[in-house]
Amino acid sequence: MRNPTPQARAAATQVADTFAPWVAELGLVLTETGAAQSRLDLPATPALQLRGGPGAGVTCGQAIAAVADTACVLALTGANGRFRNCTTTDMSVRFIRPLVGDAEVTVDLESNGRKLAVCRVTLRSAGSTKTAALATATFLYLED
């Protein structure tokens, strides 16, 4: 796991009081943030993993979707230099292969306008070059 930059810690702090408590329990850590891209770490925890059957230990799809959505809001906060109240208007997730263990999350900001933002999220198992899941999400800013 990487150490968060001061800018990334500030962005995460700004939104900590905004999310529902269970979202904070995902353990997602914003490590780098910029105008076009942010990087996050997701530690593996039993609460996010399938418990039985052949998929035991794999991060569940519901957690991956929540991580993608949350990662986008953190990335937008970092890119904007402040939290802007927003809502997800569209999100699509493609599950490509099992996400096992700690994960690396990359958010690319495709567009960050006055009213709308579009993000692309890539999730990989830590240390892997193979993509486990891809998400795209559109956000509507509820304030200027």
Secondary structure, DSSP 8 states (H G I E B T S, - for coil): -----HHHHHHHHHHHTTS-HHHHTT--EEEEE-SSEEEEEE---GGGB--SGGGTTBB-HHHHHHHHHHHHHHHHHHHHTS---EEEEEEEEEE-S--BSSEEEEEEEEEE-SSEEEEEEEEEETT--SEEEEEEEEEEES--
